[in-house]
């Protein structure tokens, strides 16, 4: 048997085929664009996701005969996006994505209603789904009146795969409509934005069956046996499944476009005042918390653009780890979530001197991102989470120097996984395995083999702690003059 994990990302779709032991057989990627028709807007045509998936399946079928024995599919998706459909399940407008900030006024208004934080355990961020629909009600009333169904991106793919509108609890946690402790839609919160439960997908656990692959698709893909489609997951919950982060305190640091520090929790311990996200996990009876910063590798990419160097060139000649210098970088290029919940703050470089060179700027950027992640760790620790080891995943984890900076700034040992590049796609495939009956959560969601460990530099721990305190003090001062 084989199983397919689909990672529906912001810039592209990755499909990973695994065998019945969960070992990768092959993978492929297809890319698509994001539209920005107005400042702060970020949209995508869901039809592009279907085209990408069909192309990825064609690639895997051509390269791997094991695809013909497919028995389970799991979809992980970028969270918070609003796919708005009419009564015939036709897309009414481009999907409004997670990094779209047009609904900041509506988000503030919903967040002022104490029911939202009390029931969801989270701040209502502009990127979440509920304020997007409130924005539509105010600015696109004709389209809003036609909205028969609202799906998150992963649930939209589930609808296309199965013909059923089914979503999972980890993804639904980022809508501002879910009672996160009760693991169900809140009728009160839906009503506050003019929505009803009938417009929502049916909810299942991410590791539970959502439906069967449509017969016409199975025939088109050359499949003979039944194929179970799992509930799926939001991308970060799927990544946690991919590295086996199930038990209390297990988690990861993800260095992608954004930066994420995630820890699994055995219970529900919301702390919305910290701007942590407290979400249902993709498996029953578990939750997770994460801090999110909006510009991680994006910060290094920005420095590369202004200096004319690639990120690899920027980090190639930094030498051994050293104490933070006088140059300080605040990585708020697109605003910030944890811990500030401030979409208006912007980044800064201070401490520049005539002798400052490119390596000084690079170290400052790497340190600034690490201190942003350390802010999330402080917030997590305030809820009782005590991670001492975190797995490093994402493109930025290829920089050994950056990992040394992060380990020392967080005072946490980082581990590097085998096959870490598969991330959310592997987690999605594992959800497909469990949903199809190929094993239990405990049997399938195991930790990968660790290929390296990066421990904090004990000799530099105090210097990094002092630099982090100065970093935290810089935010209100910079905010006051911007």
N, C-alpha and C positions, 0 to 999 in steps of 0.2 A: 504494500500500500504506500501511497505518497500523499502528502498534505501540502497545501499552498498557503503561504502567508503573504498578505498584501499590505504594504505600508504606503498609504495615500498621503504623501507629503505636500508641502506648500508649493514646491517647485518641481516635483516629479513623483512618479510612482515606482516603487521597488517591489518586485515579486520574487519570492524565495520558495523553492520547492525542496521539501525535506522528505526523508524516508520514514519508515515506521519506528525508527529509533530516534527520530528528531534530528538526524544528521543532515547537513545541507547537501543537496544534489546539484543544484544550480540556481543562479539568480540572474535577473535582468532588470534594467531600468528604462523608463520612458519619461520624457520631460514635457512640461507645458508652461505657459506664461501666467503671470499675475497682472491684472489690469489695475491701473491707478487713475481712474478718470477725473478725480478731483483730489486736492491735497487731503491726506488722511484717509482716503478710501483705498480698499484693497479687495478685489473681486476676482472670481473665476467662473468660467462656464462649466457646470457639471458634465456637459457632454465631452469635454476634454479629458475628464477622468475615465470615462467609459472607453474612449479611443485609446488612452494609454493602457488600460487594463487589457483590452483586446489585443493590442500590439505585444504586450508582455506575455500573454498566454501563447500567442503565436510563436514567440521566441523560444519559450520553454518547451512547447510541443515539438518544435523542429530539432531542438538540441538534446532533449532528454526523453527517451521512450518511456521512462517511468511515469511520465505525466498521465499516461493512459490509465494508470491504476489509482488515480486521484480519488480520495474518499472523504476529505475534509478541507474546508477553507475557513480562514479567519481574516478579518479586515481590521487593520488599525488605521485611524484617521487623524488628521490635524483637527484639533478640538475647536469648539465654539462656533464654527461656521454655520450660517443660516441658509439652508436650501429650501426655498419656499415653493410649494407645488399647488396646483389647482385641483379641482375635484377629479380630474382625469390623470392625475400625477404628472402633469406637464410642468416644467420649470417656468416660473413666472418672471424671474429676473436672475441675473448672475448671483451666485452665492456670495454672501458677505463674509469675509474671512476673519480669523482670530486676531489679525494685526490691523484691523480696520478700526479707526477711532472716531468715526462720524457720530456715534451715539453717546458721546461723553455727557451731554446734557441729560439725556434720558437715563443713563447709568447713575448719575448723581441723584436724580429724582427717585429712582427705585431704591438706591442704597439708603436714602433718608427714611424709607419705610422700614421700621425695625423688624418686620416679619422676615425680610429677605435674609439678613445675617443670622437671625435666630433659627430659621429652618434650613438654609443652605450651608451654614457654617462658613460662608465666604463673603467678602466684599463683592458688590456688583461692579465688575470691571467693564469698561467700555467695549472690550473685546468679546465679552460673553454674549450669549444668544438672545436672552430676553430683551436687553436694551435695543438690539438691532430691530426686533419686531415692534418695539415701542417707537423707534425712529420711523419705521415704515408706516405705522398708523398715523404719524404726524405729517410725514412728507410724501408718502405714496399711498394715500388712502384708497384709491381705486384698486391697486394691487393687493393691499392688505385685506380688502373686502373679499378678494377672490382666494385668499390663502386657506386651502382645505387641509394642508399638511405642512409641518415644518420638520425637516430632518437635518441631522448633523451629517457631515461628509461621509463618515463610515456607514451610517445608516442608509444614506442614499445608495451607496454601492450594494449594501445588503438588499435593498428594494430591487435593484436591477438584477441581482443574482438570483433572488428567490421569488420575487413578486409580492413579498410581504414587507410591510413597514415595521421593522423591528430594530431597536437600538439597545445598547448595553448601558449599564449603570455608571461605569467609569466615565464614559463620554457624556452622559446626561448630567453628570455632576457639574459640568462647566457651563450649564445653560442659565443658571439662576432660577430654574423652575423646579428643581429636585429637592425634596426633603431628604437630605443626605444621610441623616441618621436612620430614618425609616426605610431608605432605599426605594422610594416611590415618588411619582409626580405629586406636587402639591397643588391642589385645586385652587387654594387661596392665592398662591403666587401666580399661577396661570391667569386667573381672573384679573389680577392687578395689571396685567398687560393686555387685557382683552382677548385672551386665549382660553381654550378649553382642552380637556384631556383628549377629546376626540381628534384634535389636530396633532397630537403627539404620537410617536411610534410606541408600539408595545415594548415594554422593557423586559429584558432577560439578563441574567448574569453573563459576563463575557465568555465564560467557558461552557455555557449551555447552548443547545441548538437553537438557532433563530429560524431555521427552515431548511428546505432541500433546494439544491441547485435546480433551476428551471429545466424541464425536459428538453426544450429546444436548444438551450445553451449546452447541455450535456451532449446532445447529438452533434452539435456544431463543433465541440471540442474533442470529439472522438472518445467519449467516455461511455462505458457500458453500465457500470454499477451506480448505485445511489451515492450522492455526494452531500454531506451535511455542511451547512454554513453556520458557523458559530456566531454568538452575539457580537464578538469582537471587542474592541477597546479603543479608548483614546490613546494617542501615540505614546505618551509617557507611561501609562499603565501597561501597555504592550511591551515597552522596553523593559519594564520591571519584570514582566513574565519571562522575557528573553534571557535575563540574567539570574532568574530564580529569586528575586527580591520579594519574598512572601512573608517572612517572619518579622516580628517587631524589630525595628532598627536597621534591617537590611535595606540597602539602597544604592544610589549611584549619583555621580556627577556627570552631567551631559554637557559637552562643549560643542554645541552646534551654533547655528545662527543666533539663537537665544541660548542662555545658560540655565540649567535646571539642577537643583539639588533635591533629591527625592528620598524619602524614607518610608518604608512600609510600617503600618501600625496595626496592632491586633484589635484595637478599639477605636472609637470615634472620639477625637479630642480636638474639636475646632477651636481656632484662635483667629477670628477674622481681623482683629485689630492689628495683627502682625503683618497682614497682607500675604500670609501663607495661603496656599490652596489646600483645602481639606476635602478630598474626593473619595468616593467609593473605589475600591480596587476592582480589577477585572475578574476576580474570583470571589465566591461567596464568603460573607462573614469577615471581610477584611477591608481596610481603608488604607489610604496613603496620604501623606502631606508632602508638599513641595514648595520651595521658593523658586521664583522665576525672575531672571533678569533678561531684558529684551535685546541686549547686544553683547554677545560673547565673542564668537569668532567674527561676528560683524565688526567688532571694534578693531581687531587685527586687520581685517580686510579694508577698513577705512584708512588705517595708517598706511597700508600698502598702496592704496590709490593716491594718497597725497605725497608719498615718497617715491612712487614709481617702482616699487619692489613687490615681489610676491611674498605671501606669508612665510614660505619656506626660506626665502632669502633673508627676511627680517630676523628670523630666529636661528639662523645657521651659525653665527659667530658670537654668541652671547657669553661663551665661556662657562665656568662653574657658577652655581647659584651664589648670589651675594645678597647682602642686606639691601632693602629698598633705599634708593637714593632720594635726592631732594625733589625730583620731578614726580608730580602726582597726576594721575589720570582718573577722572570720574567717567565711567562708561555709560553715561545716560544719553546716548546718541539718539534714541527714539523714545525717551521717557523711561520710566522704571515702574515695575510692579512691586516685588518684595525688596525692602520692607516699606517703601515710601508711597506706593500707589499714586504716582505723580506722572501723568502723561505729558505734562508741560516742561519738566526739567530737561535740560540738555547737558551734554558732556562738557568737560573742560580739561585743559592741561595747565598746571601751575608749577612754579619752581624752575622755569626755564632760565638758562644762562647762556652767555656767548659760547661757552665750551660744550653745551649740550649737543650730543650727536645722535645719530639714528639709533644706535644700540640703547642709549639712555631712554629714548622715546619708546622703543619696543619693550624694554623692561617695565616701564611705567604702565603701558597698556596691559601687559600680561598680569602685572600686580593689581591693577585696578579691577580687572575682571575677577581675579582671585578674591579680592576683598569684597566685591559684590556677592560672590558665592558665600563668603564668610558671614555676611549679613544674614543670608538665608539660614545658615547653620545656627546662628544666635537665635533667630526666630524659632527654629525647630526645637532647640534645646529648651526654650521657654515653655514648650508644651509637654516636656518630659521625654522627648526623643533623645537618645544618646548614641548616635552612630560613632563607632571607632574605626570602621573600615568601610570605604565606599568604592564601588567599581567605577572606573573612568571610561566613558564611552563618547562617541561623537568624533567628528573630524579633528577638533583641536587636541584630542588625546594622542595624536601622533607626535606632538612636541614634548619630548622628555623634560626640557627645561620648564615648560609651562606646568607640567604635572608636579615637578618639584616645588614650584612656587605655590601651587594650590595646596599641596599636602602640608606645606609648612604654614601657610596662612590659615588653614583650617585646623591644623594640628591633628590631622586624621591620615591614616595610611590609605593610599590609593592602590587599587589592584587593576591590572590590565587583563581582559578576558581573551581567550581564544575565540576567533570568529566574531570579534566585537563589532565589526562593520555591519553585521546584519541587524542588530538592534531591534526595532519595533517589528520588522518583518518576521524575525525568528519568534518573537513573542506571539504574533498573530498566528503563525503556523502552529505553535503549541496550543493555542486556544482552539484551533480547528481540530487538533488531535484529540483533545479532551472531549469536545462536543461530539466527535464521531465515535467515541468509545474506545480510543486507542490507549487509554491510560487515565489515571486519576490526576488531579492537580498535583498531589505530592509526588507522583511518579514522573510526571512530565516537566513540571516547572522547577528544574534543578539548576544549580549554579554551574556555569561553564568552568573549564579548567583555567586556572590563573597562570598566565605566562610571565608576569613580572609584578613586583611590589615596589612602591615608592613611599618610603617612610618620611615623616617630617624631619627636617634638619634641626637636630636639637640645639646646635650651636647658634642658629639664627632664629629660633622660636621667639625669643624676647624682642628682637628687632622687628620681626614681622607683626607681633602683637601690638607694639607701639605704633607702627605704621598704619595698622588697621584702625586704631583709635583715632589717629589724625585724619584718616580717610572718612570716618564716620562724622567727625566734627566739621569736615569740609562741606558736607551736603547743605546744611542750613545756611552757611555763609554764602556759598555759590547761589543757592536758590534766592537769597535775598536781593542779589544784584542782577539777576537775569530778567 
